[in-house]
Amino acid sequence: MTDYLVKSIINDGMFRAYVVNGTQLVKEAQKRHGTWSAATAALGRSLVGTLMLASSLLKGKEKLTVKINGGGPVGGIVVDGNANGTVKGYLQQPHVSLPLNDKHHIDVGRAVGNKGTLSVTKDMGLKDPFTGNVGLASGEIGDDFTYYLAQSEQIPSSVGVSVFVNPDESVEVAGGFMIQVMPGASDEAIDRLQKTLTHLPLVSELLRQGKTPEDILGMLFKNDKVKILDKMPVSFACDCSKERFAAAMASLPADEIEAMIKEDHGAEVTCRFCGNQYHYDETELKAVLIKAQS
């Protein structure tokens, strides 16, 4: 099934709701980074959460970067997202697997830790990007995105993200929902939603049952008026290139580039976001050096 995100409005504007099947994009991230179960779940949840956050806050060519560091064994997590449905991300320590928690789920909270922050930097095409920081609520990622939206964006929300990892470390399903409460929401509608969320299975369980994002939306708001605004394909995609890394190297001190030429006779660069490798021979590095000296 192709990954996609559904954007909707509920009860003529009481809620905005986003539901995504991000299975293929999390599979792609797992393969590229070779992550183990706890790291896969932590990175996958972060990718799905960033995807929905970007879809709800950005437009046009705007983009954002989410950084999560809770002091846990996976280290820092970095994810970039945009308004067009693509994300890319990595974590510092991909080889982390832990015993299941008391709910028999992957212990993402322990893998991420909760002694740190979630920060969101939004690049709106202006001179200076805007960054909002909040303390981590639990390290479970969904709670942390919920807390960020309430504290930094002043949008009461509920975010649920989940990834099912198979015993062979492959990803079976991944997805999530984000519900934002709008100023016109009635107390009755909010109470009804809270009761529904209390009993809703994990999105990963629903996806394993074959439910679509539209099905999940219907389960969240079964007695409400749901208007779907958009269905958008989503994917893991990196915009790195040999030319971009060459331009970045040209900002290094000239003596460092000269050392690569004389001592190493070349250079190899690996993209942290996607794992792609780029090799530069002496001739290519000399061209970089000329640019650095100009």
Secondary structure as GFF3:
##gff-version 3
##sequence-region A 1 294
A	DSSP	beta_strand	4	10	.	.	.	ID=ss1
A	DSSP	beta_strand	15	21	.	.	.	ID=ss2
A	DSSP	alpha_helix	23	33	.	.	.	ID=ss3
A	DSSP	alpha_helix	37	57	.	.	.	ID=ss4
A	DSSP	beta_strand	63	69	.	.	.	ID=ss5
A	DSSP	beta_strand	77	82	.	.	.	ID=ss6
A	DSSP	beta_strand	86	91	.	.	.	ID=ss7
A	DSSP	alpha_helix	108	112	.	.	.	ID=ss8
A	DSSP	beta_strand	117	123	.	.	.	ID=ss9
A	DSSP	beta_strand	130	135	.	.	.	ID=ss10
A	DSSP	alpha_helix	142	151	.	.	.	ID=ss11
A	DSSP	beta_strand	157	165	.	.	.	ID=ss12
A	DSSP	beta_strand	171	181	.	.	.	ID=ss13
A	DSSP	alpha_helix	187	199	.	.	.	ID=ss14
A	DSSP	alpha_helix	203	208	.	.	.	ID=ss15
A	DSSP	alpha_helix	213	220	.	.	.	ID=ss16
A	DSSP	beta_strand	226	233	.	.	.	ID=ss17
A	DSSP	beta_strand	235	236	.	.	.	ID=ss18
A	DSSP	alpha_helix	242	249	.	.	.	ID=ss19
A	DSSP	alpha_helix	254	259	.	.	.	ID=ss20
A	DSSP	pi_helix	260	264	.	.	.	ID=ss21
A	DSSP	beta_strand	266	270	.	.	.	ID=ss22
A	DSSP	beta_strand	277	281	.	.	.	ID=ss23
A	DSSP	alpha_helix	282	293	.	.	.	ID=ss24
###
